[in-house]
Amino acid sequence: MLQNIFTLIIETVASVLGGVLLLRFWIQAVRVRPPQQLAHFIFTLSDWMVRPMRRLLPGFSGYDWASLLCAALVAVLCILLELGVRSALNASLIFSLSALLFFQWIFYGLIALLIVEAIFSWVNPQAPLAPFVRALNEPLLRPLRRVIPLIGNVDLSPLAALILLRIVHQLVIYLIMSLA
């Protein structure tokens, strides 16, 4: 029982921190300026980890590699703590589960952004965060919009993106598990 509570706390803290680090990477990769309050939250929560990492791995080619590496390290630390609690430390298991967790954060984050954009488009397209979310999704949806035409003024590219993300997610899970 105590192990499950500890695991829940570890997973929650790691998921929030890993998600913020991945969002920080994606914001800079897409070159989108977040709303002030959101930017303050993201940078306050992640600067303690990203700034020292930038000394080792400075950003180049317009990407914040330190944020991405920090997210991967959070995934490894999360798995190490969870397996340590269960006394099941094993190098290949740590690597496999860390990679799986890291990629799940990426896929679920992208899926969440697509769902939030869909909700904004239905409920309040003029919401203050709507342009920010739309800009974050644009690199995913732009190639699909070239291929998938509007059907009755309905954009089906987010649905296609969701399906493609789920397919890629399943492939990544299969690859990681087959390497383990």
N, C-alpha and C positions, 0 to 999 in steps of 0.2 A: 504494500500500500504506500509506504513512504517512498519507495523507488519510483512509483508511478507519479506521485506528486512532484518529486524532484525532476523527473523527466519532463513533465508538463511545463514546469517553470523554465527549464533549460531550453526546450523547444520554442516556447513563446518568446523569451528574450532573444534567442538567436534568430528567430524568424523576423522579428521586428527590426533588429539591427541589420541582419543580412538584406532584408527588403529595402531598408533605407539606403544602404551602401549600393545596392544594385540600381535603385532609382537615381541616386547621385551620379553613378556612371552613365546611365541612360540619358539623363538630362543634359549632361555635358557632351555626350556622343551625338545627340540629336540637335544640340545647340539651341535649347529652349530655355527661356528665362522663366523660372517658376514664380508664382505669386510670393510676395515678401514674407508672409507668415509661414508658408510651406517651406520656403528656402531657409528661413531661420531655424525651423524645426529640424530639417534635414542636416544642415551644417552643424548645429549645436549638438545633435545626437551622434554625429560621425566624425567630427574634426579631431577628437582625441586619438582616433585610430588612423585616420587618413594622413594627417600632417606628418607624423613621424615616418610613415610608410613612403611618403613622397621623397624623402631623403634617399631612400634606397631605390625607389622606382618612380622617377619623375614622369609626368605626363608627356606623351609625344604623339604626333599625328592627330592632335585634337582629341585624344582620348585620355580619360583619367584612370590609368591602369592601376593606380594605388587603391582606388575605391573597389575595383573589381577584385583585386588580389585580397583586400581586406574581407570582402564578402566570402571568398573561398576559404580564407583562414577561419572565419566565424563558423562556417559549415564544418570544417575539420574539428575545431574546438568543441562544437556542439556534439558531434558524434563521439569524440574522445571522452567527454564528460558522461554521456549516456552509457557508453560501453564500460567506462570505468566504474560507474555505479553498479552495473550488472556483472562486473568482473569478467568481461568478455573481450579484452583487448587483443586484437589481431591486426597486423599491418594491412593485409589485403582487404579485410573487412572494413577497417577504418577508411581506407582510400575509396572503396566502392560506395559505402554509405555516404561519405562526405560528398563525392561527386554526384551521387543521386540527389542528395538534399540540395546542393548548390543549383543543379539544373531544374529541380522542382521549383525552387524560388524564382528562377528566371521565367519558366513557363507559366506558373501561376500568377506572377506579377504582370506578364504581358496579357494573359487572359483577363485578369482583373481590370486592366486599363481598357481593354476592348469592351468589357461589360459596362464599365462606368461611362464610356463614351456613348454606348447605346442608350443607357438610361438618360443621360443628358439630352440626347437627341429626341427622345420621346417626351420627357418631362419638362425640361427647361434648357433649350439650346443656348440661351443667353446667360447661363449661370457663369459666375466669375471664373470658375475653374475649367469650364468647358473648352476654351481655346487652348489652354495648357495641355489638357488631356488629349485633345485632337492633334496637337503638334507632336506629342509623344507617340501617338499611334500612326502618324503619317508615314514613317519609313516602312511600317508593316503593310499598310493598306494601299499605298501608292502603286506598287506593282500589280496588286490584285485588281485595282480599279481600272487599270489599262486593259485587263482581260475580261472582267465581268461587267457587262453593261448594267445601267439602271433598269430595273423592271418596275414599271408603273411609278416612277420617282422614288423607288425604294432601293437603297444601296445594300446589296447583299455581300459586299466585300468583307465586312466584319464577321459575318457568319462563316464565310470561306476561310478567313484567317483563324477563327476559332477551331475549325475542323483541321486545318493544316497544322496548327500548333499542337493539337491533341495527337495527331499522327506522328509528328516529329518527337513529341514527348514519349510516346510509346516506343519509338525506335531507339531513343537515347536510353531509356530504361532497359530495353533488351540488350543493347550493346554493353552497358555498364555491368549488367548482371551476367552476361556471357563472359566478360573479362574477369569477373571475380572468381 
